[in-house]
Amino acid sequence: MRAVAEGRLENTSTAFQTHIDRCLGCRACEQVCPAGVEYGQLLEASREVLLESQPKPDFANKILRFALRRIWLSPLRLRIFFAASRLFRDLGLARLFLKSGLARRISPRAEFGVALLESSRPIFPSPRASTKSGARGENVLLFTGCVGEGLFARVNRATARVLGANNVQVSTPKDQVCCGALHAHAGDLEGARELARKNIAAFNSDAPIVTNAGGCGAMLVSYKHLFANDETLAEAAANFSDRVRDVSQQLDAAGMLTAPSAVESLVTYDTSCHLLYGQRTGEASERMLRTVAAKNFVALNGSERCCGAAGIYNLLQPDMSQRVLNEKLAHVKETDAAILATGNPGCQMHIGAGAGLAGMKLRVCHPIELVDQAYERAGFYNLADGKQDS
């Protein structure tokens, strides 16, 4: 990065591109840097340089650019895309493609992509419930996320139920859009800013902004950096970023209700890199899980290390990603856990896909889903005849 900035290395050089492309962007290096360098911001800036200096990207990057620009920036197209994805998953077509071997015959990358979608399935039935009474405590705004609402709506509903049971009033701004993390990770910082502007406008209040996705949270916190040199939005972006909290942080602040364990099998926890190093709150998420897992919780060796998902790194750099994932799965096997909880949808899908293709009998979910199950069994909710979430 320094060599390119100082003109000692061309930004079109293979060495520069290889180094930047192969970085996971987990940001663990920031925690041990004595100078406190925010490497994640430098990485995204470097990828922006690469994006602009590659007039003829390969096929995978062409697809990525098309998706980011033509689908992710359009709320309508994005809803259609995720509706089609859910239909493919819920009709059992993803599972059929995997079991028949058809996905692998197309390519190993295609097989893993289908496995990612299949691993977004719920592992528990959604509680047909609502909180017992109207919350009278602090009001918060829920950031639902694009993948979060598109494939993991159940996690957003569970988040709202659990917060409500802890006397937190939850509102969901209707005009919110994707956080922009995929754009930023790919070097499309202008696309990330376009989405960020809409979110800053949609969350225009002083209420805390709660997210249940480590990747989204880290991106939302970085809005202040995205607009640091924008005279018109710098203050609003900084105010936005300062209000972002993970759901576990919010529950910590509210004084979380405890409930009997809802987990009969061993459960372990893998920390999302962006939750740990981006939002710096991985411990709160683990504490939240321990309140319901109790004696059935088993610590995961290397929990603080990246799983290899890193946005869509697993599809762009499949070999490197698989090497990282294999290490993670080996540590998961050591725990004998039947359930793994992690606070980011990308990590959840990545570990779930890898475990499924490896023949492991491992169920993967968000920690808040286990809390939700515990709260339902403890009688914290009213029964209601609502439809189940995806």
Secondary structure, 3 states (H helix, E strand, C coil): CHHHHCCCCCCCCHHHHHHHHHCCCCCHHHHHCCCCCCHHHHHHHHHHHHHHHCCCCCHHHHHHHHHHHHHCCCHHHHHHHHHHHHHHHHCCHHHHHHHHCHHHHHCHHHHHHHHHHHCCCCCCCCCCEEECCCCCCCEEEEECCHHHHHHCHHHHHHHHHHHHHCCCEEECCCCCCCCCHHHHHHCCHHHHHHHHHHHHHHCCCCCCEEECCHHHHHHHHCHHHHCCCCCCCHHHHHHHHHCEEEHHHHHHHHCCCCCCCCCCCCEEEECCHHHHHHCCCHHHHHHHHHHHHHHHECCCCCCCCCCCCCCCHHHHCHHHHHHHHHHHHHHHHHHCCCEEEECCHHHHHHHHHHHHHCCCCCEEECHHHHHHHHHHHCCCEEECCCCCCC
